[in-house]
Each structure stands twice: as C-alpha cells, then as structure tokens.
Amino acid sequence: MRIGIIGAGAMARALGGGWAAAGHEIVVGARDAERAAGAAAEIGGGARGGTIADGVRFGEAVLLAVPVSALGEVLAAGDYAGRTIVDCTNAFAPDSGKFVLAEDAVAERIAATAAGAHVVKAFNLCAAEVWAGTAREFDGQPLLVPLCGDDAAAVARVTALARDLKLEPFHAGGLAQARYLEATSAFVVGQWFGGHDARAMFPPLAATFAEVDG
C-alpha cells in the first residue's frame, strides 16, 4: 500500500518503521524538508521525504501524526479527497498532573475539514514506544487496537495496516464514537502518569458480568 505520513516525530517514525518493514511504500511529508528526510531515513525501506502535499498526494492511506495545533495548516496543505485518513492524534492539555482534552472531537473536525476523505481514528491509546517495540502480548492477551470510522473500505484498510504491525484491531464503532476513544486516551494516560495501572481497572471479558440479565 502507498502510505503518506504527515509528521516527522516519534509516532510517524514508529508506525512508519513497522509499515516499511511490512513492505509498504512510504512518503513522509513535513513542513521542514530536513526533518522529513531524516524521518524517512530512520523509517527505512525506501521511504522518502517530501512536503505535506507530497505525502497526501502519494498516499492511499494518510497518517496524521502531528500536534493537534498543526492540523489546520496540515489539512489546508493538500487534497485529501478519496484518501483514508488515519488519525492518531490526541488533544491533550496538562491539568494538575493529569490530562484533559483541549478539544472534544478531533477526528470529527478532521472529517468535516477534509472534504471527501474517510477518517479512521486509530493508534491513539499508546505511546510511540509501544508501536515501535516488539511486545504484542501482555498478561497472555494480545494488544487490541480499537478503530472508529464510518467507511467500511477505509476501516478495512486500517485493519490491514494494524495487522501488519502484528496487532489485533477491531471496529469499535462509527466516527461519532471517536470522541469517546479520545477521552479514554486522556483519562488512561493520566492514570499511567500518576503511577496507576489502568489495565488493572477492568476485569477480563469472561469475568465482566456476575450474572446474565434476564
């Protein structure tokens, strides 16, 4: 698959490196040509750097791996019509040691701004180091990746990209559900930074209900 990656930071390099290793073609687009070239070199697999417009034009799927504050400029810099946009962004704002959302529904704003594109929220719950690492199972359970999107073909495309990273994706609902995925990220990351194991708050599926409701 041809993937345009917009951004040259840790998330761009982590996800891009995995996709390059899986055989995908990648163009990294960034405002700074030197940073784009450096990220492409680290990603490897023949990835090359370019402008934001280059990355958007190249990709069948386009990963937005930029700060939320840069989205306006990024979305104005290319024609996203017909593209699958993979939105891994989080609108975090520090608040007394925890995290709050500076914006309630980033994925919905992206969809409203990028006319003709198909947005899928994905990869926003874990840090770049998780995606760059090799661990894909924790406490005997595979690492699940929720996807939120309305277009079936776009969700299927991102599902395949997640599986190429040896992850277990699942469709968690339409794009209207993405705001809850964004809120979950803010809450859970805040708990991790506070030293609490967010995973331990939830029992496994088999133990979720004591009794089946009649």
N, C-alpha and C positions, 0 to 999 in steps of 0.2 A: 504494500500500500504506500502511496505517497503521503507523507505527513509533513505539514508545516508546523513548526514550533515557534510561537511568538514569545520571546523572552530568552534570556541567556543565563538565568540564575540556577539555583540548586535543583528546583523542580524540573526545569527544562532539561538539565543535564541528566538527572536521574531517570526520568521517564524516557527521554530520548535515547539514552545509552542502552536501555533494555530493548527498545524497539529496533534500534540499529542492529543489535546482536541477533534479533529475530529475523533480520533480513529486509526490514522496511527502508525505503528511501526517505531521506530527511533533509529539509532546508530549514535552518534556524534564521528567523527574522528578528531583528532588534534595531533600536534607534541608533546604537553605536556599532558600526561595522566591525571594529576590532573585537568587541565583546562577542558579537555573533560568530565571528571566525574562531575565536577561542573556544566557545561552547561547542561548535561543530567539531573542532579537532578533538575535544575531550569525549564527545559522543562517539566519534569514530564511524566505521562502516561506510565511509564515503560521504558522510554528511557534509554539507557546505553551508557557509554563512551568506546572509544577504540582508535586504531591507525587510521591514514588516510586510510591505506589499509583495515582495518576492515570496515570502513564506506563505502568505494567504493564497497567492496565485498558484503556487506549486501543490498545495495540499488538498487531497480528497478529504482528509481529516485535518483540522487545525486545532492544536492545543494552545489555549491561552494560559500562559504561565507567567503572568505579570502581576504587579500590585494592582489592587482594585482601583487605586487612584489614577492609574495609567490607562484604564480601559477606554475612556472616551477618546483619547488620542489613537489608541490601537485600533479601535473599531472604525474610526474615520479614515484609517490609512490604507484600507483595502476593500475589495468587493467580496463579501463572504457568501453571496447568493449561491445556493446549491451545495455549500460546504457543510460537513459535520463539524460543529464546534465542540471541542472537549473543554469544559470549564472546570478547572481545578482550583479556582480562586477562593479566598476567604476574606471577608471584610472585617478582620479583627481590629479591635481597638482596646488597648490595655486599660484596665479599670481596677485599681486597688489590688493588683496582683492576680486578678482573674482576667477573663476576656469577655467582651461584649461585642455585638455587631454594630459596625458603623453604618450598615445598610442592610435592610431586611431580606431582600430578594435579588441578589446579584445576577443569578442565572436568568431570571425573568427580564431584567433590564437588558442583558446581552441579547436575548431573543427579540425584544422589542426594537433594539437599535440596529441589529444586523439583519436587515430585511432579506428574506428568502433562505436564511441559514437554518440549520436544525441543531439546536443546542442540547447537549447531554452533560449533566453535572456528574462528575466522577473524580476520584482520586483526591478528594479534599479532606479526608479524615485523618490521614497520616502524614508525617513529615517526610521530606525528600529522602532522608537516610533510610527509611523503611523501604521505599520503592527501589532505591539503589542497592539495598542489601540482598542477600540470598535467602534469608529466612522467609518461608511462606506458610509455615505451620507453627501455631502457638498453643501450648497445652493440649496437643493432639488434634487441634482443629485448624482447618485451612483458613487463611486470611481472606475474608469476604470483602468485596468492593461493591457497594450499592451504586446503581446508576439511575438517574432520573431524567426522563426525556419523553417527548410526545411522538416522535417519528420512529416507526418500527425499524426502518432500514438504518437510521443513524444509531439507534440503540444497539442493533446487531453489530454494526461496525465497531463501536466502542467495546462491546462484549468481546469481540475477537482480539482487540488490542490488549484488553486486560488479561485474557487467557495467554497471550503471547508473553506476558510478564509472569506467567505461572501463578496467577491469582484466580480467585473464584468470584466472578462477577454475578450480580443478579439485578433484575429490573425492579427497582424499589418504588416505581410509580411514575406518573407524568411529571412534566416540568414544574407544575404547581407544587409538587412535593419537595422540590429542590430547596425551598426556603427552610424547610424543617431539617434537611440534611446540613445546610449551612449553620443553622442554630445548634444542631447536635455537635458540630465540629467546635464551635466556640465554647460550649459547655464542657465537652470532654477534654479538649486541650487545656482548658483552665484547670481541670482536676489533675491532669498529669503534671502541670507546672506546680500545683500545690502539693505534689507528692502522694496523690491518691491513685490507686489502681482502678481506672474507670471500668476495665473489663470485669472486675470482681463485683460490680454493682448488679450485674444481670446473670440470672441462672441460665444454664443451657436450655435449649428449646424443649427437651424432653421433660424438664422439671419446671416449666413455666407455670403450669396450672395444677393446683392440688386436686381439683375436681372439674369434670367436664360439665358445663352448664347445660341444664335440660331445656 
